[in-house]
């Protein structure tokens, strides 16, 4: 009886597979790296492979002053990332996620691995989001990756209001945040920029102290001259008075200076280094009326003291400006209250609404006192408690409406006991700004 011989592990294997096996089994390794600082680990490798793949390792082992020590310290890279780096060097294969791509981008520059650098850049460029763009931007600046930095800056300027609400904002250095908020292309109102600066300052204070209650004076110390990059004079007098002047981020003298500027008075005695204080940013907003129904309307919608409610969600950050209600279909007045709410609270209401009957008048737009920020992919509800004899109404409405980059999806709300639904009833249209 003969026993079949088990094939050698090298049999029918690709070159990179056998390389990786030699590395993982630590066979014939001739160099050891002490990797990491918090928890230093020994990781073994082969000088020949490293030198054949990296100009830096080639110089290290084959240059005019070659490294003779068997142990080499690598304190600036995490052990897990260094293993991923070696896997790439031995096989040109690596699986990337956000953390790995950033860390390996650093490694690729350190060891001059151009193909790995390109792979990391491509991954990060195609996986930028509002949640991670600040982290990627900060590292792009740190690693002097100009193309990636510009890609991130473009994303931030186009999606500023959403990015400023993300936790990633705190990862930016003061210098990078300054570059962001000084951009003329930033699509955000100045109060949003001011609030983002405060949020960043609180995060900086928290990073230096276990006490998470920090005064406005503490925030100002963290901000320093960064506050001068906020364009306060582009705010309305009321916005500055209600949202900025009531706080102690600005000094009393700085508040007086801005108030005078808003009033058209240029002080000769006091001057502060506000950058482009009254220069408007270059972005332009677009107003879009999203209509649920076509041109044909029906008569005799009845009101019985019950609410009409309609859910909707949007695809991009925007603001809701107003709602169009169907008008009376005969002599009379439609009156009542409309409002906007999310799943936790009422965001705005308009009371004492009155819409008069008019010949060939099918609907009328009611504007909210102030536009309300709408976050993408979150459910909001328009609600109305109205009374009238009878009004027009719509039927066979669109569940989804697309206008340029804005997509609005309507859905039924169970609290709509006056029978408005996603395809029928009140709410002719909603007006958005983006």
TIBA-208457 format. One record per residue (C-alpha): residue in three letters; x, y negated, z negated. Coordinates in steps of 0.5 Angstrom, whole numbers, m for minus. Example, Ala and Ser with C-alpha at 12.3 -4.5 7.8 and 13.67 -1.06 7.14 Angstrom:
! TIBA-208457
<residuo = Ala xx = 25 yy = 9 zz = m16>
<residuo = Ser xx = 27 yy = 2 zz = m14>
***
This chain:
! TIBA-208457
<residuo = Unk xx = 0 yy = 0 zz = 0>
<residuo = Unk xx = 3 yy = m7 zz = 2>
<residuo = Unk xx = 1 yy = m13 zz = m1>
<residuo = Unk xx = 0 yy = m19 zz = 3>
<residuo = Unk xx = 5 yy = m25 zz = 2>
<residuo = Unk xx = 2 yy = m32 zz = 0>
<residuo = Unk xx = 4 yy = m37 zz = 5>
<residuo = Unk xx = 9 yy = m42 zz = 2>
<residuo = Unk xx = 6 yy = m49 zz = 0>
<residuo = Unk xx = 10 yy = m52 zz = 6>
<residuo = Unk xx = 6 yy = m48 zz = 11>
<residuo = Unk xx = 1 yy = m52 zz = 16>
<residuo = Unk xx = 2 yy = m58 zz = 12>
<residuo = Unk xx = 3 yy = m65 zz = 15>
<residuo = Unk xx = 10 yy = m69 zz = 13>
<residuo = Unk xx = 6 yy = m74 zz = 9>
<residuo = Unk xx = 3 yy = m68 zz = 5>
<residuo = Unk xx = 9 yy = m64 zz = 3>
<residuo = Unk xx = 12 yy = m71 zz = 1>
<residuo = Unk xx = 7 yy = m72 zz = m3>
<residuo = Unk xx = 7 yy = m65 zz = m6>
<residuo = Unk xx = 15 yy = m66 zz = m8>
<residuo = Unk xx = 13 yy = m73 zz = m11>
<residuo = Unk xx = 7 yy = m70 zz = m15>
<residuo = Unk xx = 11 yy = m64 zz = m17>
<residuo = Unk xx = 17 yy = m69 zz = m19>
<residuo = Unk xx = 22 yy = m64 zz = m15>
<residuo = Unk xx = 29 yy = m67 zz = m13>
<residuo = Unk xx = 27 yy = m73 zz = m16>
<residuo = Unk xx = 33 yy = m78 zz = m16>
<residuo = Unk xx = 31 yy = m84 zz = m19>
<residuo = Unk xx = 26 yy = m86 zz = m25>
<residuo = Unk xx = 22 yy = m92 zz = m26>
<residuo = Unk xx = 20 yy = m95 zz = m33>
<residuo = Unk xx = 13 yy = m98 zz = m31>
<residuo = Unk xx = 9 yy = m103 zz = m35>
<residuo = Unk xx = 10 yy = m107 zz = m41>
<residuo = Unk xx = 4 yy = m105 zz = m46>
<residuo = Unk xx = 5 yy = m98 zz = m45>
<residuo = Unk xx = 11 yy = m96 zz = m41>
<residuo = Unk xx = 11 yy = m90 zz = m37>
<residuo = Unk xx = 17 yy = m86 zz = m34>
<residuo = Unk xx = 15 yy = m85 zz = m26>
<residuo = Unk xx = 20 yy = m81 zz = m22>
<residuo = Unk xx = 21 yy = m82 zz = m14>
<residuo = Unk xx = 26 yy = m80 zz = m9>
<residuo = Unk xx = 31 yy = m86 zz = m7>
<residuo = Unk xx = 31 yy = m83 zz = 1>
<residuo = Unk xx = 24 yy = m84 zz = 2>
<residuo = Unk xx = 23 yy = m91 zz = m2>
<residuo = Unk xx = 29 yy = m93 zz = 2>
<residuo = Unk xx = 27 yy = m91 zz = 9>
<residuo = Unk xx = 20 yy = m95 zz = 8>
<residuo = Unk xx = 22 yy = m101 zz = 4>
<residuo = Unk xx = 27 yy = m106 zz = 6>
<residuo = Unk xx = 27 yy = m108 zz = m1>
<residuo = Unk xx = 29 yy = m101 zz = m4>
<residuo = Unk xx = 34 yy = m100 zz = 2>
<residuo = Unk xx = 38 yy = m106 zz = m1>
<residuo = Unk xx = 37 yy = m104 zz = m8>
<residuo = Unk xx = 40 yy = m97 zz = m6>
<residuo = Unk xx = 44 yy = m98 zz = 0>
<residuo = Unk xx = 46 yy = m105 zz = 0>
<residuo = Unk xx = 53 yy = m108 zz = m1>
<residuo = Unk xx = 52 yy = m108 zz = m9>
<residuo = Unk xx = 47 yy = m101 zz = m10>
<residuo = Unk xx = 43 yy = m100 zz = m16>
<residuo = Unk xx = 47 yy = m94 zz = m20>
<residuo = Unk xx = 43 yy = m93 zz = m26>
<residuo = Unk xx = 38 yy = m87 zz = m26>
<residuo = Unk xx = 33 yy = m91 zz = m29>
<residuo = Unk xx = 30 yy = m98 zz = m26>
<residuo = Unk xx = 25 yy = m102 zz = m30>
<residuo = Unk xx = 19 yy = m105 zz = m27>
<residuo = Unk xx = 15 yy = m109 zz = m32>
<residuo = Unk xx = 11 yy = m113 zz = m28>
<residuo = Unk xx = 6 yy = m107 zz = m25>
<residuo = Unk xx = 1 yy = m103 zz = m28>
<residuo = Unk xx = 3 yy = m95 zz = m28>
<residuo = Unk xx = m3 yy = m93 zz = m25>
<residuo = Unk xx = m2 yy = m98 zz = m19>
<residuo = Unk xx = 5 yy = m96 zz = m18>
<residuo = Unk xx = 3 yy = m89 zz = m17>
<residuo = Unk xx = m2 yy = m92 zz = m12>
<residuo = Unk xx = 4 yy = m96 zz = m9>
<residuo = Unk xx = 8 yy = m89 zz = m9>
<residuo = Unk xx = 3 yy = m85 zz = m6>
<residuo = Unk xx = 2 yy = m91 zz = 0>
<residuo = Unk xx = 10 yy = m90 zz = 1>
<residuo = Unk xx = 10 yy = m83 zz = 2>
<residuo = Unk xx = 3 yy = m82 zz = 6>
<residuo = Unk xx = 1 yy = m89 zz = 8>
<residuo = Unk xx = m6 yy = m87 zz = 5>
<residuo = Unk xx = m9 yy = m91 zz = m1>
<residuo = Unk xx = m16 yy = m92 zz = m3>
<residuo = Unk xx = m18 yy = m99 zz = m5>
<residuo = Unk xx = m22 yy = m103 zz = m9>
<residuo = Unk xx = m22 yy = m110 zz = m11>
<residuo = Unk xx = m17 yy = m109 zz = m17>
<residuo = Unk xx = m13 yy = m105 zz = m13>
<residuo = Unk xx = m13 yy = m109 zz = m7>
<residuo = Unk xx = m11 yy = m115 zz = m11>
<residuo = Unk xx = m5 yy = m111 zz = m15>
<residuo = Unk xx = m3 yy = m108 zz = m9>
<residuo = Unk xx = m2 yy = m114 zz = m5>
<residuo = Unk xx = 3 yy = m116 zz = m10>
<residuo = Unk xx = 7 yy = m110 zz = m9>
<residuo = Unk xx = 7 yy = m110 zz = m2>
<residuo = Unk xx = 10 yy = m117 zz = m2>
<residuo = Unk xx = 15 yy = m115 zz = m7>
<residuo = Unk xx = 17 yy = m109 zz = m3>
<residuo = Unk xx = 16 yy = m112 zz = 4>
<residuo = Unk xx = 11 yy = m107 zz = 6>
<residuo = Unk xx = 8 yy = m111 zz = 11>
<residuo = Unk xx = 2 yy = m105 zz = 13>
<residuo = Unk xx = 0 yy = m105 zz = 6>
<residuo = Unk xx = 0 yy = m112 zz = 6>
<residuo = Unk xx = m5 yy = m112 zz = 12>
<residuo = Unk xx = m9 yy = m107 zz = 9>
<residuo = Unk xx = m10 yy = m111 zz = 3>
<residuo = Unk xx = m12 yy = m117 zz = 6>
<residuo = Unk xx = m17 yy = m114 zz = 11>
<residuo = Unk xx = m20 yy = m111 zz = 5>
<residuo = Unk xx = m21 yy = m117 zz = 1>
<residuo = Unk xx = m23 yy = m121 zz = 7>
<residuo = Unk xx = m29 yy = m117 zz = 8>
<residuo = Unk xx = m31 yy = m116 zz = 1>
<residuo = Unk xx = m31 yy = m123 zz = m1>
<residuo = Unk xx = m37 yy = m124 zz = m5>
<residuo = Unk xx = m40 yy = m130 zz = m10>
<residuo = Unk xx = m38 yy = m126 zz = m16>
<residuo = Unk xx = m31 yy = m124 zz = m14>
<residuo = Unk xx = m28 yy = m130 zz = m9>
<residuo = Unk xx = m25 yy = m134 zz = m15>
<residuo = Unk xx = m21 yy = m128 zz = m17>
<residuo = Unk xx = m19 yy = m127 zz = m10>
<residuo = Unk xx = m18 yy = m134 zz = m9>
<residuo = Unk xx = m13 yy = m135 zz = m15>
<residuo = Unk xx = m9 yy = m129 zz = m13>
<residuo = Unk xx = m9 yy = m132 zz = m6>
<residuo = Unk xx = m6 yy = m138 zz = m8>
<residuo = Unk xx = m1 yy = m135 zz = m13>
<residuo = Unk xx = 2 yy = m130 zz = m8>
<residuo = Unk xx = 2 yy = m135 zz = m2>
<residuo = Unk xx = m3 yy = m132 zz = 2>
<residuo = Unk xx = m5 yy = m138 zz = 6>
<residuo = Unk xx = m10 yy = m135 zz = 11>
<residuo = Unk xx = m14 yy = m131 zz = 5>
<residuo = Unk xx = m14 yy = m137 zz = 1>
<residuo = Unk xx = m17 yy = m141 zz = 7>
<residuo = Unk xx = m22 yy = m136 zz = 8>
<residuo = Unk xx = m24 yy = m136 zz = 0>
<residuo = Unk xx = m24 yy = m144 zz = 0>
<residuo = Unk xx = m29 yy = m143 zz = 6>
<residuo = Unk xx = m33 yy = m138 zz = 2>
<residuo = Unk xx = m33 yy = m142 zz = m4>
<residuo = Unk xx = m35 yy = m149 zz = m1>
<residuo = Unk xx = m41 yy = m146 zz = 3>
<residuo = Unk xx = m44 yy = m142 zz = m3>
<residuo = Unk xx = m42 yy = m147 zz = m8>
<residuo = Unk xx = m48 yy = m147 zz = m13>
<residuo = Unk xx = m48 yy = m139 zz = m13>
<residuo = Unk xx = m40 yy = m138 zz = m14>
<residuo = Unk xx = m41 yy = m144 zz = m20>
<residuo = Unk xx = m46 yy = m139 zz = m24>
<residuo = Unk xx = m41 yy = m133 zz = m23>
<residuo = Unk xx = m37 yy = m131 zz = m29>
<residuo = Unk xx = m31 yy = m131 zz = m24>
<residuo = Unk xx = m30 yy = m139 zz = m24>
<residuo = Unk xx = m26 yy = m138 zz = m31>
<residuo = Unk xx = m21 yy = m134 zz = m27>
<residuo = Unk xx = m19 yy = m141 zz = m23>
<residuo = Unk xx = m13 yy = m145 zz = m26>
<residuo = Unk xx = m14 yy = m152 zz = m26>
<residuo = Unk xx = m10 yy = m154 zz = m20>
<residuo = Unk xx = m14 yy = m149 zz = m16>
<residuo = Unk xx = m21 yy = m151 zz = m19>
<residuo = Unk xx = m19 yy = m158 zz = m17>
<residuo = Unk xx = m17 yy = m156 zz = m10>
<residuo = Unk xx = m25 yy = m154 zz = m10>
<residuo = Unk xx = m28 yy = m159 zz = m13>
<residuo = Unk xx = m24 yy = m165 zz = m9>
<residuo = Unk xx = m27 yy = m161 zz = m2>
<residuo = Unk xx = m31 yy = m166 zz = 2>
<residuo = Unk xx = m34 yy = m160 zz = 5>
<residuo = Unk xx = m37 yy = m157 zz = m2>
<residuo = Unk xx = m44 yy = m155 zz = m1>
<residuo = Unk xx = m47 yy = m157 zz = m8>
<residuo = Unk xx = m50 yy = m163 zz = m11>
<residuo = Unk xx = m45 yy = m167 zz = m16>
<residuo = Unk xx = m49 yy = m165 zz = m22>
<residuo = Unk xx = m48 yy = m158 zz = m20>
<residuo = Unk xx = m40 yy = m160 zz = m20>
<residuo = Unk xx = m40 yy = m163 zz = m26>
<residuo = Unk xx = m44 yy = m157 zz = m30>
<residuo = Unk xx = m39 yy = m152 zz = m27>
<residuo = Unk xx = m33 yy = m156 zz = m30>
<residuo = Unk xx = m36 yy = m156 zz = m36>
<residuo = Unk xx = m37 yy = m148 zz = m36>
<residuo = Unk xx = m30 yy = m148 zz = m34>
<residuo = Unk xx = m28 yy = m152 zz = m40>
<residuo = Unk xx = m32 yy = m148 zz = m45>
<residuo = Unk xx = m28 yy = m141 zz = m42>
<residuo = Unk xx = m21 yy = m144 zz = m43>
<residuo = Unk xx = m23 yy = m146 zz = m50>
<residuo = Unk xx = m26 yy = m139 zz = m51>
<residuo = Unk xx = m19 yy = m136 zz = m49>
<residuo = Unk xx = m15 yy = m140 zz = m54>
<residuo = Unk xx = m20 yy = m139 zz = m60>
<residuo = Unk xx = m24 yy = m134 zz = m63>
<residuo = Unk xx = m29 yy = m140 zz = m65>
<residuo = Unk xx = m34 yy = m140 zz = m59>
<residuo = Unk xx = m37 yy = m146 zz = m61>
<residuo = Unk xx = m33 yy = m152 zz = m58>
<residuo = Unk xx = m35 yy = m159 zz = m58>
<residuo = Unk xx = m36 yy = m164 zz = m52>
<residuo = Unk xx = m29 yy = m167 zz = m54>
<residuo = Unk xx = m26 yy = m160 zz = m54>
<residuo = Unk xx = m28 yy = m159 zz = m47>
<residuo = Unk xx = m26 yy = m166 zz = m45>
<residuo = Unk xx = m19 yy = m164 zz = m47>
<residuo = Unk xx = m19 yy = m158 zz = m43>
<residuo = Unk xx = m21 yy = m162 zz = m37>
<residuo = Unk xx = m16 yy = m167 zz = m38>
<residuo = Unk xx = m16 yy = m171 zz = m31>
<residuo = Unk xx = m20 yy = m166 zz = m27>
<residuo = Unk xx = m26 yy = m170 zz = m29>
<residuo = Unk xx = m24 yy = m175 zz = m25>
<residuo = Unk xx = m25 yy = m171 zz = m19>
<residuo = Unk xx = m33 yy = m171 zz = m20>
<residuo = Unk xx = m36 yy = m176 zz = m16>
<residuo = Unk xx = m41 yy = m179 zz = m21>
<residuo = Unk xx = m43 yy = m185 zz = m17>
<residuo = Unk xx = m46 yy = m180 zz = m12>
<residuo = Unk xx = m51 yy = m178 zz = m17>
<residuo = Unk xx = m57 yy = m182 zz = m18>
<residuo = Unk xx = m58 yy = m187 zz = m24>
<residuo = Unk xx = m63 yy = m183 zz = m27>
<residuo = Unk xx = m59 yy = m177 zz = m26>
<residuo = Unk xx = m52 yy = m180 zz = m29>
<residuo = Unk xx = m56 yy = m183 zz = m35>
<residuo = Unk xx = m60 yy = m176 zz = m37>
<residuo = Unk xx = m55 yy = m171 zz = m36>
<residuo = Unk xx = m48 yy = m174 zz = m36>
<residuo = Unk xx = m48 yy = m181 zz = m41>
<residuo = Unk xx = m52 yy = m177 zz = m46>
<residuo = Unk xx = m46 yy = m173 zz = m47>
<residuo = Unk xx = m39 yy = m174 zz = m50>
<residuo = Unk xx = m35 yy = m171 zz = m44>
<residuo = Unk xx = m34 yy = m178 zz = m41>
<residuo = Unk xx = m31 yy = m183 zz = m46>
<residuo = Unk xx = m36 yy = m189 zz = m47>
<residuo = Unk xx = m31 yy = m194 zz = m43>
<residuo = Unk xx = m31 yy = m189 zz = m37>
<residuo = Unk xx = m39 yy = m189 zz = m38>
<residuo = Unk xx = m39 yy = m196 zz = m37>
<residuo = Unk xx = m35 yy = m196 zz = m31>
<residuo = Unk xx = m39 yy = m191 zz = m28>
<residuo = Unk xx = m46 yy = m195 zz = m30>
<residuo = Unk xx = m43 yy = m201 zz = m27>
<residuo = Unk xx = m41 yy = m198 zz = m20>
<residuo = Unk xx = m48 yy = m195 zz = m20>
<residuo = Unk xx = m51 yy = m202 zz = m21>
<residuo = Unk xx = m46 yy = m205 zz = m15>
<residuo = Unk xx = m41 yy = m208 zz = m20>
<residuo = Unk xx = m34 yy = m207 zz = m20>
<residuo = Unk xx = m30 yy = m208 zz = m26>
<residuo = Unk xx = m24 yy = m212 zz = m25>
<residuo = Unk xx = m22 yy = m211 zz = m33>
<residuo = Unk xx = m22 yy = m203 zz = m33>
<residuo = Unk xx = m20 yy = m198 zz = m28>
<residuo = Unk xx = m20 yy = m191 zz = m28>
<residuo = Unk xx = m17 yy = m186 zz = m23>
<residuo = Unk xx = m24 yy = m183 zz = m21>
<residuo = Unk xx = m22 yy = m180 zz = m14>
<residuo = Unk xx = m27 yy = m181 zz = m8>
<residuo = Unk xx = m32 yy = m183 zz = m14>
<residuo = Unk xx = m38 yy = m186 zz = m9>
<residuo = Unk xx = m36 yy = m182 zz = m3>
<residuo = Unk xx = m41 yy = m177 zz = m1>
<residuo = Unk xx = m39 yy = m170 zz = 1>
<residuo = Unk xx = m40 yy = m168 zz = 9>
<residuo = Unk xx = m45 yy = m162 zz = 8>
<residuo = Unk xx = m52 yy = m163 zz = 11>
<residuo = Unk xx = m58 yy = m160 zz = 8>
<residuo = Unk xx = m64 yy = m157 zz = 12>
<residuo = Unk xx = m71 yy = m158 zz = 10>
<residuo = Unk xx = m75 yy = m152 zz = 13>
<residuo = Unk xx = m83 yy = m150 zz = 12>
<residuo = Unk xx = m84 yy = m143 zz = 12>
<residuo = Unk xx = m91 yy = m141 zz = 14>
<residuo = Unk xx = m95 yy = m135 zz = 12>
<residuo = Unk xx = m100 yy = m136 zz = 17>
<residuo = Unk xx = m101 yy = m137 zz = 24>
<residuo = Unk xx = m105 yy = m143 zz = 27>
<residuo = Unk xx = m112 yy = m140 zz = 26>
<residuo = Unk xx = m115 yy = m141 zz = 19>
<residuo = Unk xx = m122 yy = m138 zz = 16>
<residuo = Unk xx = m127 yy = m142 zz = 12>
<residuo = Unk xx = m130 yy = m141 zz = 5>
<residuo = Unk xx = m125 yy = m139 zz = 0>
<residuo = Unk xx = m128 yy = m139 zz = m7>
<residuo = Unk xx = m125 yy = m141 zz = m14>
<residuo = Unk xx = m128 yy = m138 zz = m20>
<residuo = Unk xx = m123 yy = m140 zz = m25>
<residuo = Unk xx = m118 yy = m135 zz = m24>
<residuo = Unk xx = m111 yy = m136 zz = m22>
<residuo = Unk xx = m108 yy = m135 zz = m15>
<residuo = Unk xx = m101 yy = m132 zz = m15>
<residuo = Unk xx = m96 yy = m130 zz = m10>
<residuo = Unk xx = m89 yy = m127 zz = m11>
<residuo = Unk xx = m83 yy = m129 zz = m6>
<residuo = Unk xx = m75 yy = m128 zz = m6>
<residuo = Unk xx = m70 yy = m131 zz = m1>
<residuo = Unk xx = m64 yy = m128 zz = 2>
<residuo = Unk xx = m59 yy = m134 zz = 1>
<residuo = Unk xx = m58 yy = m140 zz = m5>
<residuo = Unk xx = m63 yy = m145 zz = m3>
<residuo = Unk xx = m68 yy = m150 zz = m7>
<residuo = Unk xx = m76 yy = m150 zz = m7>
<residuo = Unk xx = m78 yy = m157 zz = m5>
<residuo = Unk xx = m86 yy = m156 zz = m5>
<residuo = Unk xx = m92 yy = m152 zz = m3>
<residuo = Unk xx = m97 yy = m153 zz = 2>
<residuo = Unk xx = m105 yy = m151 zz = 0>
<residuo = Unk xx = m111 yy = m150 zz = 4>
<residuo = Unk xx = m115 yy = m156 zz = 4>
<residuo = Unk xx = m123 yy = m157 zz = 3>
<residuo = Unk xx = m127 yy = m154 zz = 9>
<residuo = Unk xx = m133 yy = m159 zz = 7>
<residuo = Unk xx = m134 yy = m166 zz = 4>
<residuo = Unk xx = m130 yy = m165 zz = m3>
<residuo = Unk xx = m124 yy = m165 zz = m7>
<residuo = Unk xx = m119 yy = m159 zz = m9>
<residuo = Unk xx = m116 yy = m161 zz = m15>
<residuo = Unk xx = m112 yy = m157 zz = m21>
<residuo = Unk xx = m105 yy = m155 zz = m22>
<residuo = Unk xx = m99 yy = m151 zz = m19>
<residuo = Unk xx = m93 yy = m149 zz = m21>
<residuo = Unk xx = m86 yy = m144 zz = m20>
<residuo = Unk xx = m84 yy = m139 zz = m25>
<residuo = Unk xx = m79 yy = m133 zz = m25>
<residuo = Unk xx = m79 yy = m127 zz = m29>
<residuo = Unk xx = m78 yy = m130 zz = m36>
<residuo = Unk xx = m80 yy = m138 zz = m35>
<residuo = Unk xx = m84 yy = m143 zz = m32>
<residuo = Unk xx = m79 yy = m147 zz = m28>
<residuo = Unk xx = m84 yy = m153 zz = m26>
<residuo = Unk xx = m91 yy = m155 zz = m25>
<residuo = Unk xx = m95 yy = m160 zz = m22>
<residuo = Unk xx = m101 yy = m162 zz = m25>
<residuo = Unk xx = m107 yy = m167 zz = m23>
<residuo = Unk xx = m107 yy = m165 zz = m16>
<residuo = Unk xx = m112 yy = m168 zz = m11>
<residuo = Unk xx = m113 yy = m166 zz = m4>
<residuo = Unk xx = m119 yy = m169 zz = 0>
<residuo = Unk xx = m123 yy = m166 zz = 5>
<residuo = Unk xx = m121 yy = m169 zz = 12>
<residuo = Unk xx = m123 yy = m167 zz = 19>
<residuo = Unk xx = m118 yy = m163 zz = 22>
<residuo = Unk xx = m114 yy = m163 zz = 16>
<residuo = Unk xx = m113 yy = m155 zz = 14>
<residuo = Unk xx = m107 yy = m156 zz = 9>
<residuo = Unk xx = m103 yy = m161 zz = 5>
<residuo = Unk xx = m96 yy = m161 zz = 2>
<residuo = Unk xx = m95 yy = m162 zz = m5>
<residuo = Unk xx = m88 yy = m164 zz = m7>
<residuo = Unk xx = m85 yy = m162 zz = m14>
<residuo = Unk xx = m82 yy = m167 zz = m18>
<residuo = Unk xx = m75 yy = m165 zz = m17>
<residuo = Unk xx = m73 yy = m159 zz = m12>
<residuo = Unk xx = m72 yy = m153 zz = m16>
<residuo = Unk xx = m66 yy = m148 zz = m15>
<residuo = Unk xx = m68 yy = m141 zz = m12>
<residuo = Unk xx = m63 yy = m135 zz = m13>
<residuo = Unk xx = m62 yy = m130 zz = m7>
<residuo = Unk xx = m66 yy = m123 zz = m8>
<residuo = Unk xx = m69 yy = m125 zz = m15>
<residuo = Unk xx = m77 yy = m125 zz = m15>
<residuo = Unk xx = m80 yy = m132 zz = m16>
<residuo = Unk xx = m88 yy = m133 zz = m17>
<residuo = Unk xx = m92 yy = m139 zz = m14>
<residuo = Unk xx = m98 yy = m140 zz = m18>
<residuo = Unk xx = m104 yy = m144 zz = m18>
<residuo = Unk xx = m110 yy = m146 zz = m22>
<residuo = Unk xx = m115 yy = m149 zz = m17>
<residuo = Unk xx = m122 yy = m152 zz = m17>
<residuo = Unk xx = m126 yy = m154 zz = m11>
<residuo = Unk xx = m133 yy = m152 zz = m7>
<residuo = Unk xx = m129 yy = m148 zz = m2>
<residuo = Unk xx = m123 yy = m149 zz = 2>
<residuo = Unk xx = m120 yy = m146 zz = 8>
<residuo = Unk xx = m115 yy = m140 zz = 7>
<residuo = Unk xx = m111 yy = m135 zz = 11>
<residuo = Unk xx = m111 yy = m128 zz = 13>
<residuo = Unk xx = m107 yy = m123 zz = 17>
<residuo = Unk xx = m101 yy = m127 zz = 14>
<residuo = Unk xx = m93 yy = m125 zz = 15>
<residuo = Unk xx = m90 yy = m121 zz = 9>
<residuo = Unk xx = m83 yy = m123 zz = 12>
<residuo = Unk xx = m81 yy = m130 zz = 15>
<residuo = Unk xx = m74 yy = m131 zz = 18>
<residuo = Unk xx = m71 yy = m138 zz = 19>
<residuo = Unk xx = m64 yy = m139 zz = 21>
<residuo = Unk xx = m60 yy = m136 zz = 15>
<residuo = Unk xx = m66 yy = m136 zz = 11>
<residuo = Unk xx = m70 yy = m130 zz = 10>
<residuo = Unk xx = m77 yy = m130 zz = 6>
<residuo = Unk xx = m80 yy = m124 zz = 3>
<residuo = Unk xx = m87 yy = m125 zz = 0>
<residuo = Unk xx = m90 yy = m119 zz = m4>
<residuo = Unk xx = m97 yy = m119 zz = m8>
<residuo = Unk xx = m97 yy = m121 zz = m16>
<residuo = Unk xx = m102 yy = m117 zz = m20>
<residuo = Unk xx = m104 yy = m123 zz = m24>
<residuo = Unk xx = m107 yy = m126 zz = m18>
<residuo = Unk xx = m114 yy = m125 zz = m20>
<residuo = Unk xx = m117 yy = m130 zz = m15>
<residuo = Unk xx = m115 yy = m125 zz = m10>
<residuo = Unk xx = m109 yy = m129 zz = m6>
<residuo = Unk xx = m104 yy = m123 zz = m4>
<residuo = Unk xx = m98 yy = m123 zz = 1>
<residuo = Unk xx = m103 yy = m123 zz = 7>
<residuo = Unk xx = m109 yy = m127 zz = 5>
<residuo = Unk xx = m111 yy = m133 zz = 1>
<residuo = Unk xx = m108 yy = m139 zz = m1>
<residuo = Unk xx = m101 yy = m142 zz = 0>
<residuo = Unk xx = m101 yy = m144 zz = 7>
<residuo = Unk xx = m93 yy = m145 zz = 7>
<residuo = Unk xx = m87 yy = m146 zz = 2>
<residuo = Unk xx = m82 yy = m152 zz = 4>
<residuo = Unk xx = m75 yy = m150 zz = 2>
<residuo = Unk xx = m68 yy = m154 zz = 3>
<residuo = Unk xx = m61 yy = m151 zz = 4>
***
